[in-house]
């Protein structure tokens, strides 16, 4: 048995695992972090 921690933004319900030729591959998709929108504001003076 092996345990490991998942990041907080992991989509736990979409985790997939497969084994091929004795190699276990675990796929853990993450939620995309939305970056704040940056807007340029012109200042005249």
HTML snippet that shows the backbone in 3Dmol.js (N, CA, C, O; Angstrom):
<script src="https://3Dmol.org/build/3Dmol-min.js"></script>
<div id="view" style="width:600px;height:400px;position:relative"></div>
<script>
const pdb = `
ATOM      1  N   UNK A   1       0.851  -1.174   0.000  1.00  0.00           N
ATOM      2  CA  UNK A   1       0.000   0.000   0.000  1.00  0.00           C
ATOM      3  C   UNK A   1       0.896   1.236   0.000  1.00  0.00           C
ATOM      4  O   UNK A   1       1.946   1.271   0.642  1.00  0.00           O
ATOM      5  N   UNK A   2       0.446   2.248  -0.742  1.00  0.00           N
ATOM      6  CA  UNK A   2       1.196   3.500  -0.841  1.00  0.00           C
ATOM      7  C   UNK A   2       0.226   4.656  -0.667  1.00  0.00           C
ATOM      8  O   UNK A   2      -0.888   4.608  -1.188  1.00  0.00           O
ATOM      9  N   UNK A   3       0.625   5.686   0.049  1.00  0.00           N
ATOM     10  CA  UNK A   3      -0.231   6.865   0.258  1.00  0.00           C
ATOM     11  C   UNK A   3       0.531   8.114  -0.149  1.00  0.00           C
ATOM     12  O   UNK A   3       1.752   8.186  -0.010  1.00  0.00           O
ATOM     13  N   UNK A   4      -0.195   9.083  -0.646  1.00  0.00           N
ATOM     14  CA  UNK A   4       0.400  10.381  -0.946  1.00  0.00           C
ATOM     15  C   UNK A   4      -0.684  11.435  -0.889  1.00  0.00           C
ATOM     16  O   UNK A   4      -1.865  11.145  -1.082  1.00  0.00           O
ATOM     17  N   UNK A   5      -0.274  12.643  -0.624  1.00  0.00           N
ATOM     18  CA  UNK A   5      -1.216  13.761  -0.518  1.00  0.00           C
ATOM     19  C   UNK A   5      -1.462  14.367  -1.896  1.00  0.00           C
ATOM     20  O   UNK A   5      -0.561  14.456  -2.730  1.00  0.00           O
ATOM     21  N   UNK A   6      -2.693  14.775  -2.105  1.00  0.00           N
ATOM     22  CA  UNK A   6      -3.066  15.443  -3.346  1.00  0.00           C
ATOM     23  C   UNK A   6      -3.146  16.940  -3.092  1.00  0.00           C
ATOM     24  O   UNK A   6      -3.457  17.367  -1.980  1.00  0.00           O
ATOM     25  N   UNK A   7      -2.868  17.736  -4.114  1.00  0.00           N
ATOM     26  CA  UNK A   7      -3.012  19.184  -3.930  1.00  0.00           C
ATOM     27  C   UNK A   7      -4.474  19.556  -3.701  1.00  0.00           C
ATOM     28  O   UNK A   7      -5.380  18.812  -4.076  1.00  0.00           O
ATOM     29  N   UNK A   8      -4.689  20.706  -3.085  1.00  0.00           N
ATOM     30  CA  UNK A   8      -6.052  21.137  -2.763  1.00  0.00           C
ATOM     31  C   UNK A   8      -6.904  21.357  -4.010  1.00  0.00           C
ATOM     32  O   UNK A   8      -8.126  21.222  -3.954  1.00  0.00           O
ATOM     33  N   UNK A   9      -6.274  21.692  -5.132  1.00  0.00           N
ATOM     34  CA  UNK A   9      -7.046  21.946  -6.347  1.00  0.00           C
ATOM     35  C   UNK A   9      -7.201  20.701  -7.222  1.00  0.00           C
ATOM     36  O   UNK A   9      -7.534  20.821  -8.401  1.00  0.00           O
ATOM     37  N   UNK A  10      -6.967  19.515  -6.670  1.00  0.00           N
ATOM     38  CA  UNK A  10      -7.126  18.267  -7.418  1.00  0.00           C
ATOM     39  C   UNK A  10      -8.607  17.931  -7.550  1.00  0.00           C
ATOM     40  O   UNK A  10      -9.385  18.109  -6.613  1.00  0.00           O
ATOM     41  N   UNK A  11      -8.981  17.445  -8.728  1.00  0.00           N
ATOM     42  CA  UNK A  11     -10.353  16.989  -8.960  1.00  0.00           C
ATOM     43  C   UNK A  11     -10.406  15.512  -8.576  1.00  0.00           C
ATOM     44  O   UNK A  11     -10.178  14.638  -9.412  1.00  0.00           O
ATOM     45  N   UNK A  12     -10.706  15.242  -7.316  1.00  0.00           N
ATOM     46  CA  UNK A  12     -10.640  13.887  -6.759  1.00  0.00           C
ATOM     47  C   UNK A  12     -11.593  12.934  -7.479  1.00  0.00           C
ATOM     48  O   UNK A  12     -11.283  11.753  -7.631  1.00  0.00           O
ATOM     49  N   UNK A  13     -12.731  13.427  -7.917  1.00  0.00           N
ATOM     50  CA  UNK A  13     -13.702  12.562  -8.579  1.00  0.00           C
ATOM     51  C   UNK A  13     -13.277  12.183  -9.996  1.00  0.00           C
ATOM     52  O   UNK A  13     -13.935  11.350 -10.620  1.00  0.00           O
ATOM     53  N   UNK A  14     -12.198  12.767 -10.524  1.00  0.00           N
ATOM     54  CA  UNK A  14     -11.746  12.473 -11.883  1.00  0.00           C
ATOM     55  C   UNK A  14     -10.369  11.805 -11.917  1.00  0.00           C
ATOM     56  O   UNK A  14      -9.734  11.758 -12.970  1.00  0.00           O
ATOM     57  N   UNK A  15      -9.904  11.289 -10.774  1.00  0.00           N
ATOM     58  CA  UNK A  15      -8.614  10.606 -10.714  1.00  0.00           C
ATOM     59  C   UNK A  15      -8.711   9.294 -11.474  1.00  0.00           C
ATOM     60  O   UNK A  15      -9.689   8.560 -11.331  1.00  0.00           O
ATOM     61  N   UNK A  16      -7.690   8.996 -12.287  1.00  0.00           N
ATOM     62  CA  UNK A  16      -7.656   7.757 -13.060  1.00  0.00           C
ATOM     63  C   UNK A  16      -6.335   7.054 -12.818  1.00  0.00           C
ATOM     64  O   UNK A  16      -5.303   7.697 -12.626  1.00  0.00           O
ATOM     65  N   UNK A  17      -6.373   5.735 -12.829  1.00  0.00           N
ATOM     66  CA  UNK A  17      -5.154   4.954 -12.654  1.00  0.00           C
ATOM     67  C   UNK A  17      -5.154   3.808 -13.655  1.00  0.00           C
ATOM     68  O   UNK A  17      -6.201   3.247 -13.978  1.00  0.00           O
ATOM     69  N   UNK A  18      -3.960   3.470 -14.144  1.00  0.00           N
ATOM     70  CA  UNK A  18      -3.827   2.336 -15.060  1.00  0.00           C
ATOM     71  C   UNK A  18      -2.478   1.666 -14.805  1.00  0.00           C
ATOM     72  O   UNK A  18      -1.528   2.303 -14.351  1.00  0.00           O
ATOM     73  N   UNK A  19      -2.415   0.371 -15.107  1.00  0.00           N
ATOM     74  CA  UNK A  19      -1.174  -0.360 -14.927  1.00  0.00           C
ATOM     75  C   UNK A  19      -0.824  -1.028 -16.250  1.00  0.00           C
ATOM     76  O   UNK A  19      -1.653  -1.703 -16.862  1.00  0.00           O
ATOM     77  N   UNK A  20       0.420  -0.826 -16.681  1.00  0.00           N
ATOM     78  CA  UNK A  20       0.883  -1.406 -17.939  1.00  0.00           C
ATOM     79  C   UNK A  20       2.318  -1.867 -17.759  1.00  0.00           C
ATOM     80  O   UNK A  20       3.181  -1.078 -17.376  1.00  0.00           O
ATOM     81  N   UNK A  21       2.575  -3.115 -18.028  1.00  0.00           N
ATOM     82  CA  UNK A  21       3.906  -3.708 -17.880  1.00  0.00           C
ATOM     83  C   UNK A  21       4.485  -3.482 -16.479  1.00  0.00           C
ATOM     84  O   UNK A  21       5.680  -3.227 -16.329  1.00  0.00           O
ATOM     85  N   UNK A  22       3.630  -3.578 -15.459  1.00  0.00           N
ATOM     86  CA  UNK A  22       4.085  -3.428 -14.086  1.00  0.00           C
ATOM     87  C   UNK A  22       4.287  -1.999 -13.632  1.00  0.00           C
ATOM     88  O   UNK A  22       4.769  -1.765 -12.524  1.00  0.00           O
ATOM     89  N   UNK A  23       3.924  -1.028 -14.479  1.00  0.00           N
ATOM     90  CA  UNK A  23       4.082   0.389 -14.127  1.00  0.00           C
ATOM     91  C   UNK A  23       2.704   0.987 -13.870  1.00  0.00           C
ATOM     92  O   UNK A  23       1.832   0.969 -14.740  1.00  0.00           O
ATOM     93  N   UNK A  24       2.521   1.518 -12.663  1.00  0.00           N
ATOM     94  CA  UNK A  24       1.261   2.158 -12.299  1.00  0.00           C
ATOM     95  C   UNK A  24       1.331   3.633 -12.658  1.00  0.00           C
ATOM     96  O   UNK A  24       2.252   4.339 -12.247  1.00  0.00           O
ATOM     97  N   UNK A  25       0.358   4.092 -13.424  1.00  0.00           N
ATOM     98  CA  UNK A  25       0.273   5.505 -13.790  1.00  0.00           C
ATOM     99  C   UNK A  25      -1.004   6.077 -13.202  1.00  0.00           C
ATOM    100  O   UNK A  25      -2.097   5.586 -13.486  1.00  0.00           O
ATOM    101  N   UNK A  26      -0.871   7.112 -12.384  1.00  0.00           N
ATOM    102  CA  UNK A  26      -2.022   7.765 -11.760  1.00  0.00           C
ATOM    103  C   UNK A  26      -2.129   9.165 -12.345  1.00  0.00           C
ATOM    104  O   UNK A  26      -1.166   9.931 -12.318  1.00  0.00           O
ATOM    105  N   UNK A  27      -3.305   9.496 -12.876  1.00  0.00           N
ATOM    106  CA  UNK A  27      -3.545  10.816 -13.457  1.00  0.00           C
ATOM    107  C   UNK A  27      -4.482  11.583 -12.543  1.00  0.00           C
ATOM    108  O   UNK A  27      -5.592  11.134 -12.257  1.00  0.00           O
ATOM    109  N   UNK A  28      -4.027  12.746 -12.085  1.00  0.00           N
ATOM    110  CA  UNK A  28      -4.809  13.579 -11.171  1.00  0.00           C
ATOM    111  C   UNK A  28      -5.014  14.940 -11.835  1.00  0.00           C
ATOM    112  O   UNK A  28      -4.110  15.775 -11.811  1.00  0.00           O
ATOM    113  N   UNK A  29      -6.190  15.179 -12.427  1.00  0.00           N
ATOM    114  CA  UNK A  29      -6.424  16.500 -13.028  1.00  0.00           C
ATOM    115  C   UNK A  29      -6.609  17.561 -11.955  1.00  0.00           C
ATOM    116  O   UNK A  29      -7.111  17.279 -10.866  1.00  0.00           O
ATOM    117  N   UNK A  30      -6.198  18.785 -12.273  1.00  0.00           N
ATOM    118  CA  UNK A  30      -6.326  19.901 -11.332  1.00  0.00           C
ATOM    119  C   UNK A  30      -7.286  20.931 -11.897  1.00  0.00           C
ATOM    120  O   UNK A  30      -7.425  21.079 -13.111  1.00  0.00           O
ATOM    121  N   UNK A  31      -7.944  21.640 -10.991  1.00  0.00           N
ATOM    122  CA  UNK A  31      -8.796  22.749 -11.404  1.00  0.00           C
ATOM    123  C   UNK A  31      -7.906  23.898 -11.836  1.00  0.00           C
ATOM    124  O   UNK A  31      -6.869  24.160 -11.227  1.00  0.00           O
ATOM    125  N   UNK A  32      -8.321  24.581 -12.893  1.00  0.00           N
ATOM    126  CA  UNK A  32      -7.539  25.724 -13.357  1.00  0.00           C
ATOM    127  C   UNK A  32      -7.719  26.890 -12.397  1.00  0.00           C
ATOM    128  O   UNK A  32      -8.833  27.201 -11.977  1.00  0.00           O
ATOM    129  N   UNK A  33      -6.625  27.518 -12.064  1.00  0.00           N
ATOM    130  CA  UNK A  33      -6.675  28.687 -11.192  1.00  0.00           C
ATOM    131  C   UNK A  33      -6.921  29.905 -12.073  1.00  0.00           C
ATOM    132  O   UNK A  33      -6.131  30.208 -12.967  1.00  0.00           O
ATOM    133  N   UNK A  34      -8.015  30.592 -11.812  1.00  0.00           N
ATOM    134  CA  UNK A  34      -8.332  31.773 -12.613  1.00  0.00           C
ATOM    135  C   UNK A  34      -7.482  32.935 -12.143  1.00  0.00           C
ATOM    136  O   UNK A  34      -7.482  33.293 -10.966  1.00  0.00           O
ATOM    137  N   UNK A  35      -6.762  33.513 -13.080  1.00  0.00           N
ATOM    138  CA  UNK A  35      -5.922  34.664 -12.759  1.00  0.00           C
ATOM    139  C   UNK A  35      -6.767  35.933 -12.875  1.00  0.00           C
ATOM    140  O   UNK A  35      -7.621  36.033 -13.755  1.00  0.00           O
ATOM    141  N   UNK A  36      -6.533  36.886 -12.003  1.00  0.00           N
ATOM    142  CA  UNK A  36      -7.302  38.128 -12.099  1.00  0.00           C
ATOM    143  C   UNK A  36      -6.997  38.841 -13.416  1.00  0.00           C
ATOM    144  O   UNK A  36      -5.866  38.836 -13.903  1.00  0.00           O
ATOM    145  N   UNK A  37      -8.022  39.442 -13.962  1.00  0.00           N
ATOM    146  CA  UNK A  37      -7.871  40.146 -15.231  1.00  0.00           C
ATOM    147  C   UNK A  37      -7.124  41.462 -15.006  1.00  0.00           C
ATOM    148  O   UNK A  37      -7.478  42.238 -14.118  1.00  0.00           O
ATOM    149  N   UNK A  38      -6.097  41.708 -15.806  1.00  0.00           N
ATOM    150  CA  UNK A  38      -5.298  42.919 -15.676  1.00  0.00           C
ATOM    151  C   UNK A  38      -5.716  43.889 -16.778  1.00  0.00           C
ATOM    152  O   UNK A  38      -5.751  43.528 -17.955  1.00  0.00           O
ATOM    153  N   UNK A  39      -6.027  45.106 -16.391  1.00  0.00           N
ATOM    154  CA  UNK A  39      -6.435  46.123 -17.355  1.00  0.00           C
ATOM    155  C   UNK A  39      -5.518  47.320 -17.242  1.00  0.00           C
ATOM    156  O   UNK A  39      -5.148  47.732 -16.143  1.00  0.00           O
ATOM    157  N   UNK A  40      -5.152  47.874 -18.382  1.00  0.00           N
ATOM    158  CA  UNK A  40      -4.329  49.082 -18.416  1.00  0.00           C
ATOM    159  C   UNK A  40      -5.263  50.298 -18.398  1.00  0.00           C
ATOM    160  O   UNK A  40      -6.242  50.356 -19.142  1.00  0.00           O
ATOM    161  N   UNK A  41      -4.946  51.250 -17.548  1.00  0.00           N
ATOM    162  CA  UNK A  41      -5.757  52.474 -17.449  1.00  0.00           C
ATOM    163  C   UNK A  41      -4.843  53.656 -17.753  1.00  0.00           C
ATOM    164  O   UNK A  41      -3.822  53.865 -17.097  1.00  0.00           O
ATOM    165  N   UNK A  42      -5.239  54.419 -18.765  1.00  0.00           N
ATOM    166  CA  UNK A  42      -4.459  55.606 -19.125  1.00  0.00           C
ATOM    167  C   UNK A  42      -4.797  56.758 -18.186  1.00  0.00           C
ATOM    168  O   UNK A  42      -5.960  57.019 -17.879  1.00  0.00           O
ATOM    169  N   UNK A  43      -3.754  57.431 -17.745  1.00  0.00           N
ATOM    170  CA  UNK A  43      -3.936  58.583 -16.854  1.00  0.00           C
ATOM    171  C   UNK A  43      -3.399  59.813 -17.571  1.00  0.00           C
ATOM    172  O   UNK A  43      -2.228  59.878 -17.945  1.00  0.00           O
ATOM    173  N   UNK A  44      -4.278  60.777 -17.750  1.00  0.00           N
ATOM    174  CA  UNK A  44      -3.839  62.023 -18.389  1.00  0.00           C
ATOM    175  C   UNK A  44      -3.779  63.111 -17.337  1.00  0.00           C
ATOM    176  O   UNK A  44      -4.585  63.161 -16.407  1.00  0.00           O
ATOM    177  N   UNK A  45      -2.804  63.974 -17.515  1.00  0.00           N
ATOM    178  CA  UNK A  45      -2.708  64.989 -16.462  1.00  0.00           C
ATOM    179  C   UNK A  45      -1.887  66.153 -16.826  1.00  0.00           C
ATOM    180  O   UNK A  45      -1.731  67.073 -16.023  1.00  0.00           O
TER     181      UNK A  45
END
`;
const viewer = $3Dmol.createViewer("view");
viewer.addModel(pdb, "pdb");
viewer.setStyle({}, {cartoon: {color: "spectrum"}});
viewer.zoomTo();
viewer.render();
</script>
